[in-house]
Amino acid sequence: MKFVIIGYDGPEGEVKRKIHRPAHLTNLEPLDKQGRVILAGPLTDKTGSLLVLELETRDEAEQFARNDPYTVHGVFERVEIHPFMQVLPKPN
């Protein structure tokens, strides 16, 4: 099942993001190698990040978000998780 994870930056998010980006990407790497990262990246208005991940359960999505370095180190002050159904491009 796919989940959208939206992380909203805290007041020091932009500064902290630069520091913790390598750890954040390292955290995503195993999922990416498994083909479970559909897309991920920062919002260009500098309000946060959007991730679409293929995960087994909402609990797995919540655990990922809770343990991600951006959450742990305060880049994100708030995270939303939503189940997602991809229509286009057509998934494999």
Steps between C-alpha positions, in 0.01 A plus 500: 500500500623847421517778758555871460712645777508879523751645744451865589815685598536662838634854547862386457419238238702656221818517710452155655415344161850574369656332803282188507445442126773230468346297786150547356613369159684209664176413680312493168769301317383145594144579389630656179712192422188286549305720257269621775571874462253621238619860533654722763625853526473842658217738427650792309316757710719379789208387715602136525529174307281252316564127489294230333607160630385144441458354849314204646291680763418840644697394809808455280443848353463650846813324624697620198386861551560491876854361464613703199791735581297799380238428768746395770715812457216750464511580130133396495278644770194318368446195279186388318453147366232410248428175314530561127369338184718565196306546177763655270748414389358151508689297760675180394 
